[in-house]
Amino acid sequence: MSRIDVAALKGQAAGRWPEVLSALGGVPADVLDGKNHPCPKCGGKDRFRMIDVAAGALLCNQCFNQNNGDGIAALQWLRGGTFPETANALAEYLGQSSDQPSSRPAHNGKPRIVATYDYWDEQGTLLYQVVRFDPKDFRQRRPKDGGGWEYSVKGIRLVPYRLREMLAADPSGNVLIVEGEKDADRAASMGMVATTCAMGAGKWRPEYNEHFRGRSVVIIPDNDKPGREHANQVAQALSGIASSIKVVKLPGVPEKGDLSDWLDRGGTKEKLKRLIDAAPEWTPTETPEPGPILTCLADVEPRPVSWLWPGRIPLGRITLLVGRPGEGKSFLTTDAAARITTGTPWPDGKPCPKGSVVLISAEDDPADTIRPRLDAHLADARHVHLLSAVRRIDGDGQHERLITLADVDAIEAALMRLPDSKLIVVDPIGSFLGGGTDAHRDNEVRGVLAPIAAMAEKRGPAVLVVAHRRKSAAGMADDLALGSRAFTGIARAVWHLTRDNDNKVRRLLLPGKNNLAREGDGLAFSIINEPPRISWERDPVAMSADDALARENGMAGEHSAIDEAKDWLREALADGPKPSSELKGDAKRDGIAWRTVERAKTQLGVSNRPDGFGGPWVWALPDTSDSASLRQEFPQSANNETLADTGETVADSEDSGPEAEWGEL
């Protein structure tokens, strides 16, 4: 055989020399343990030993004490013959050939063999090989009668790797089960008993189990999900068969790293033994039976919904904020961050829990936009954190990239560092779905958002997802969110931000769907001053997002529901006050929703007062003169420079701090 790459040949044999010297040199495996034994060549007592397992070096004080630095020299000494003859025999044993040399790429572009791993039975019969190719691939083959290989193991008995060595070892010692032949050989080169199963994670077979009866098993998984699942599968399979089972997690191993990576980073046999000694015994978990999963609701302990903004933004859930570009969505999230970091009540006076805020934002610069905006809203910037990238470490080193919602583990890790987090803002959602996600496909959107929803429920913060509004027309406001309907479907509350048609400076925050509370009122604000900030109106806005959309569309000359209710209420009260109970019955009879009637009442300024002492509460249309006096006494809250109900301007307010800036709520 020609063109043998000796360096690559030694690399292939590294860690396998006891097996090779036993198979090709005729040396019994039990004398290759590093201790003194009779020499197999000269017969001298206590003169022969293996001095380097990894290199395959042997020593006999009498007949082999020079030029004995590696396994090829040892084989030549044991077999006789020339160096090329010895190298050719080793190459054939390891699966190298002259037309597929180990270290040279195939000129025809075909995969080349870079390593072979032999699987022997108890009697020393070669059953099959696992062959590793470059480009990376693994195949199994068995020896053919008369020579050569057949790439199939159909009908062949399958056994654990290095079975002979395992059976020959002290039965009271540990047996390491690793993932891959390379790691098993590496452990064996340190004098440890190690094995694996062919073809990697998830390929453990029931026929392997009996070989481990009564043995102390130590499973060392690769550092990835398949590796951990494989370790659990093996432990489950050997439960009740092995006398002891431990699963050892190697510290400091990169993602997808293995035992060899750990050893390359400074791990030693002594350190590994300490990890094994310190590891707890593996305990089996109940294996779930396949079939339906039923929960009796009588066993469910009811609990109230937790709110970040009562009735509007729930904790532990996803809330969607929809609006056109430039409407003020980022100002709104900044205002929310300011209130949360300072514990300032919400614009409607509801309490706001104090905590941290995590921003996942792509559209604004942190230095010239986000931080100045936070300062303008008097936020405590020490509790606002921008999550923009994720760092990954793998076998190729360290990498940083922009974060996406697929990085649930990184987002959850951020929450663990910030356990007081109350809000995560994703602005805008389209920038963080990931390049492989189609925003218009329900199943793909749910595939991204469902893990985020589960994480939010587990960790507790509200998730406010900001979405742009589509340009096309729609009959319902919630259908205007850009992309799939899964965005509004998975959100538990939806809010819409739009401009007032009658006053383009005025922004309206209006309710869409709400699965956890009754449909609430809207709110209004303007963006004032420089640097700009939000100024809220105190009074609620009796309008839904659907109402605003109807007005925007003009409804082809038809009245919106609120306009219809206002016309109905004017007619109902035209002849004088009426008890509210009577009006409620009439509205039900005429098909007018009572909630819409209440909004119409607010917009018309209808009064609600008792009809004399002990009389029923009645509604009445406002008197024109009374309305005028009321307008003089209470300034319109739509005045952007005025704190509602006080007439005092923001600039004139004596108090400092967020409460003063947003009014006494």
N, C-alpha and C positions, 0 to 999 in steps of 0.2 A: 504494500500500500504506500502511496506517495502523498506528499504535501500534508503531513501531520503537523498540526499546530500544537507544539508541546506545551506552551504556556496555557492555552485554552484547555488542553487535555488535563493538566494538573488542576485547573480551576473546576472542571467538571467533576473530578474525583475528590475534591476537597470535602472532608467530612464523611466520605464513603470508603476510606481506605481500609478499615477493618473488613468490610464486606468484600472489597476488591482483592485484598491480599489472601483472604480465605478462599474466594472463588477461583482466582487465577494462580495463586502461589501455593495453595494447598496447606496453608497455616490454619490450624483450628481457631475458630473465633474466640474461644475462651482464653487463649494465651495472649490475645492482643489487648490486654487490660492495663498495660503500663507496669505490671509487676514482673519480677524475674521468673523465668521458666527455662526448662531445658531447650537448647537450640534445635530447631527442626533440621538444620543442615549438618552440624558437627556432633550433635548429641550431648554437648557439654552441659552439666547441670548448673542451674541458677546463673546462666551467662547471657540469656536472651531476653529482650523486652522491647516493647514499642515505646519510643521516646517522643514522638510527636504525632498525635492522632490526626490533626488537620492536614499535615504534610505527608503522612504515611511513612515516616522515617522509622527504621528498625535498627537495633544494635545487638551484635553478639561480641562480647569482650574478646573472643578468640578468633572468630573467622569473618566478622563483618563490622569492623570498627573504623573503616576509612571510606570516603566517598559514599557515605550512607545518609545523605541529607534529605532524600525525598522518597516517595512511594515508587516511582519508576525505577530508581536505583535498587530499591528493595526487591521489586519484582524481577529485575534482571538477575539479582543475586540468587533468588529463590528458584527461578525457572532455568537459568543459564541462557545462552544465546546472546545476540548482539543488542545494542540499544534500539536500533530501528525495529527489530523484530519484537522487542518488548513493548515499544510504543504502539506498534500496529495492533498487537494483541489487546492492549488496553483500550485503544480507540474502537476496535470492533466490539469489545465488551460494553463500552459506554454508548455505542450507537453512532459513532462518527464514521464517515466514509470519505474517500478521496475526492468524490465529486461534490461533497457538501462539507467542506472544512468548517470547523467550528467558528473561527474568527473572521472568515471572509464572507461577504455577502454573495449570494448566488447571482451570477451575471445574467441569468435568464429571468430574474425577478421572482422566481418561485420561493416559497418559504424554505428556510434552512433549519436544520436541527441544531439547537444550542445546548440541550441537556436531555438526558434520559434518566429515568428513575425506575429501578427494578423492583418488582413485587415477587418475593419468594415464598414458598410454603414452608411448613415446619421441617420438611425433609431436605430442603435446599434445592428444590426444583423451581426454576424460573417460570412463573405463571404468565406474566405479562409485564409490559413497560408502560409508563406514562412518558410521553415525548413532548418536550417543549420546543416550539418553533419561534423563529423570528421572521416576520412580525409576530407578536405575542399570540400564541395559540397553543392549546394542549390537545393531544390525541392519545388514544390507547392502542397498543398493538401487542400481539402475542407471537412467540417464535413458531415458525412453520417446521414441520418435519422435513428434514433434508436441508435446512438452512433458510435464511431470509425471514421476513416478517409479514404478518397479515394484520392490517389495521382494523381489527375487530376483537372484542372480548366476549362475543356471544357464546354462551355455553361454558365459559371459563369460570372457575371458582374465584370469587373476589375475596381478598384478604386485606387487613390493614398493612400499611407500609412498615418496613423493617420488622416484620413479624418474628423472624428468627431471633433477632437481638432482644426483642421484648420477652420472648419465652425463655431465653437463656439467662436473663437478668434475675437478680434477687427478687423473689415475688413479694417481699415486704416493702420494697422501695417504690417510689413514685413512678408512674408512667405519664409522660407529657403527651397530650393530644393537641397538636398545633394545626394550623390551616396551611397546608402546602408542604411538599416534600423538601423544599429548600430549607424551611425552618426546622423540619425534623432532623435533617442532616446537620444543620448548624448546632442544634442542641446535642446531638450525638457526638459531635466533635469536641464538646466540653465534657464528655463522659456521662451524659444523662441519657436515660432511656426515653425515647420519643417516637411517636408515630403520627400518622395522619390517614385520611382516606383519599382515594383518587378523585380528581376533578373538582376539588375545592368545596366551598361552603354549600350546605344544603344537600350533600351527596352521601351522608352517612346511611349505611344499610343495616338492617336487622341482623344479618349474618356476621357482622363484626362483633356483636355484643359479647358473645360467649368467651371470646379471647380475653376479656377484661374481668372475668368472674373472680371476685376476691381481691382485686388489685386496687391500689390507691391511685386514683386518676386525678390529674391536674390538667384542666382545659385552659388553653391560652388563646383567646380569640383575636382575630384581626380587629383593628379599631374602626369598625364601620358597622352599619346596621346589619348587613348580611352576616358579618362575623359574629356579632352578638346573638343573632337568631340561630346561627349554626351551633354556637356554644350551648345554648339552651336546648336545642334539639338533641345534641349528643348527651347532655346531662340527663335529659328526660329518658333517653333510650337506655342509659346505663344505670338508672335509678333502680335499686334492688338487686343489681348484679355486681357492681363494683362495691368494695368495702368502704370506700371513701371517695367523695367527689368534691373538688374545689374548682372554681372558675377564677382565674387570676387576671386582673386588668393591669396591663403594664403602664406605668406612669410616664408622661412626657412623650408618648408616641403620637406622631401626626395622624391626621385623618387618613384612613385606609392603611395605616402603618401596621407592621407585624413584629414578630420576635426578632427577626434579623435587623429591622430598623432600630429596635430598642438596643440590641447589642452594639450596633454601629455607633450609637449615641452614648456609649460608655457603660452599658449594662454588662454585668459579669455573672458568672455562675453563682458566686457567693450572694450577690444582690438578688438574683432570681430565687435562690433558696430561701432568703429572708422573706421575700414577697409570698412565697408558697406557704411558709410557716405561719405568716400573719393572716393569710386569707381565711375567711370563715368557711365552714362546711356549706356546700350548696344544699338547699332544701327545695324539694319539688313543690310546684304550684299546681293547683287543680286545673286540669285540662278541660276547657269548655267543650260541651257537646255541640255538634252542629244542629241547627234548627232555629225556630223563632225565638226571639227575646221578648218576653212579656213582663211588664211592670204593672202590678196592681196599684191603682191610684190611692187606695186606702192606705198603702204603705208609704206614700209620698207625704213628707212633712211640708205643709204650705208655708210660704214665706212671702213677705211683701217685696215688690220691685224696689231695687235700690236706684236712686236717682243722683246724677251729677247736677242737672238742672231740673228740679221737680216738674214732672208732666211733660218735659220737652226732650231732655237728653238722658237716657238711662245709663247707669254704670254697667259694665260687663257686657255691653251690647254694641252693635254697629248702628250709628245714626248717619243719614245721608244728607248733605247740604248741596243743593242744586242751584245753579245760577249762571248767567252769561258772564263771559270775561269782562272785568271792569266794574262789576256790580258791587264789589266790596266784600267778597267771601273771605279773603285773607285778612282784611280788617276785622271781620267778625270773629275769626279764629284767634286773632291777636287779642281782641277784647276778652274772649273767653279765657285765654291763657293768663291775662293780667288778673282777672277776678280769681282764678283758681290759685295762683301763686301768692296772692295776698289775702285770700279768704273774704273778698268783698262780695256782698250779695248780688244776685242777678238783677237785671233791669226791672223785672216785675216784683222785686222785693223778696223773692225766695232765697233761702240760705244757700251758700256755695261752699262746699268743703274745700279746705286748704290742702294743697299738695303740689306735686311736680307735673310738668307737661313735657311730652316727647313730640317733637315736630319732625315729620318725614315730609320734607318740602323740596320741590324741584324748581319752582318758578321765580323765587326771590333770593337775592344775594344776602347772606347773613350779616355782612358788615354795613352795607349802605341802605338796607331795607328792613330786614327782620329786627335787628337790634334797635335801630332808631324808632321803629314802630312800637316795639315793646316799651321803650322808655317813654314814648308819648302817652301810652296808656297806663303808665305808672306800674308796670309789671315788676316783679322781683325776678330779674334775669338769672339769678343764681339757681332758680328752680325750673328753668326752661332749657331743654337739651335738644340739640339738632342731631338726628340720626340720619346720616347721609351715605355711609359706606359700610361695608362689612369686610373683615379680614379673614381669609381662609389660609390654613396651613396644611399642606399635603406633602407627598413624597418629592414634589418638584420645588418645594420651598414655600415662601410666603407671598400671598397675592391679596391685593385690595381691589374692590370693585364697588360700583354703585349698588345700593341696597334695593331689593324688590320685596314685594309681599310674600314671595316664595321663601324668603329667609326668615321663616317664623321662629326658628331657633335663636337667631341673632336678636330679633325683636324681643323675644321672651327673656333672653339673657340681659338685655337693656333694662327691662322691667324689674328683673331680680336685683340689678344694681341700684335701681331707683324704686324701692318698695312703696314709697308714698305717691307713686304716679296715679293721677286721676284721669288724665286725658291723653290719648294719642291722636294726633292730627295727621291725616294723609292728604296732601294737597299738591297736585290733583291726583286722583286715583289712576288716571290713564298713564301717568309717568312711572308707576310702580307695579304694574301688573306683570312685567317681565316680557321679554321679546317674543317668547313662544306662546303667549296667551292672546287669543282673539277676543277683544272686548265686546264683540257682538254675539258671541256664542254663550248661551246660558250655562252649559255644563263646564266650560272652561273658566268662566267668571266665578261660578260657585266653587270650582276646584281651588281657586286662589283665596276667596273670601271665607269659605267655611272653616279652614284652619285658623284664620285670624279671629273669627267669631268664637271659636272654641278656646283660643288662647285668652281672649278678653274675658270670657266667662270664668276661666280658671284663675286669672290674675287680678281681675276686678276693674281695670280702668275702662272708661268709655272710649270708643273709637269713632272719631268724627271723620267721615270720608267725604272729601270735597269733589264734586263732579261738575263738569261743564254741561250747559244746556244745549240740546240739539236745536238746529235751525228750523227743522220741519214742523208742521202744525200737528197738534194732538188734541184730542177731546178732553183728556185729563192731564193735570199738571204733572203727576208722577211719571207719566209716559215720556216726559221731555228730558229725562236724564240721559246723557249721551251714552250710547252703547246698549248692552243687553238689559232686559227687564230684571235680570238676576240682581242687579245693583239695588233696585227698590225692593225686590222680593226678599233678600236676605237682611236688609236693614229693618230694624224694629220701629224706627221713626224717620220720617222724611220731612225736611224743611226746605222751603224755596225762598230765594232772595231775588227780588225784582225791584225795579224803580216804580214809583208812583206815577201813573200816567198824567196826573194833574200837576205834579211837582217833581221834575226829574232829579232834583237834589235829594229828595226824600227816598230812602230805601225801605222796603217792606219785607219783613221776615214772616213768612206765612206758612201755616201748617199744611202738610200733605197727609199721608197716612200716618197713623200711630197705633201700633198693635198693643201697647201697654198702658194707655191712658185715653181718656176722652179727647176728642179733638179740641184743642185749645184755641185761644185767640192769637192773632198775630201781634207783632210789635213793629215799631218804626224807629228809624234813626237816620241821622245825617253824618257826613264826614266833614269835619271842620278843622280850622286852624292849620298851622304849619310849624313843626311837622304834623301831618294829619292824624286825626284820631276820631273815634266815634262819639257822637252825642246822641243819647237815647231820648226818646219821648216817653213820658211816664204813662200815658193812657194807652190801653190796648187797642188793637186794630181789629174790628169785627169783620174779618174777611178771611176766607180760605184761599189757598193757592188756586183752587179750581175757579173760585169767584174772580180772582185777578186775571186768570187766563181767559175766562169768558168775556170780561170787559176788554181785554187786549184784542181778542178776536172779533169783537163786536157782535158775535153770535148771529150774524146775518140779519140784523134788525130785531132779533128777539131780545127780551129781557133776560138777565141772568137770574138765578134763583134768589139772590138777595134783593134784586130790584123788584121781582115779583112779590116777595114777602113785604117789601116796603109799601108797594101799591095796595096790597091786601090789608095791611095794618092801618094805613090812612083811611081806607074805606070803612074798616071795622070800627074805628074810633071817631068817624066823622060826626056822629050824632052825640058824642060825649063819652065820658069815661066808662070803662067796662071792667068787671072783675077779671083778673088774670086766669082764674079757673075756667071762666066761660070762654075766654079767648083761646085757651089751650084746646078746649073741646071743638071749637069752630075750626081751628087750624087743622086738627086731625081730620075733621070731616072734609075739609077742602084740599087735603093732600099737601099741606105746607108743613115742613119739618119745624118742630118747635125751636130747635137750636138756631135755625135760620131766622125765625121770627124774633128771637132774642137779639140777634145781630141787627136786624132791621130796627128794632126798638132803640138800640144804642145809636145807630146812625141818624135816626129821626129825632133823637132827644126826647123820646117818650118817657114821661115820669111814671113812677110806681110808688103809690102812697096808700095808706089806709083810708077808707071812706068813713070818716068820723070815728069816734071812740068805739073800739070793739068791732068796727065794720070790716068787710073784706078788703083785701088789697085790690086796688084798681089801677088800670093803666089809662093815661090821658095824653093826648097830643099836647105839645108844648105851646104855651102862649107866646106870641111873637115878642111882646114887650118883655116878658120874663126871660126869654132866650137872649135878648139883647143885653139885659142887665147881667145875665150870667157870663156872657162873653166879655163884658167889661171887667167883671170881678175876677174871672179865671182866664188868664191869657191862653191862647191856642198853643198846645204843646208841640205843634208842628214848627213853631218858631225855633230854629236850630240853635240860636245863641242863648236860649232862655231855659233855665231849669223849670220844668213844668210845675204849675200850681204855686209858684213863689214869686215870679216876676224878676227874680234875681239872675243876672247873667253869670256864666261860668267864670268870666274874668273877675267879677266882683266878689265871688265867694271867698269868705275869710278863712274857711277851713282848708287844710292841706291833706293830701292823701287821696286814695282811690275813691273813698266814700264821698268826698266833696266833689270830685270830678264827675261822678256819675249820679250825684244827687242823693238825698237821704231816702233810702229805700226801706 
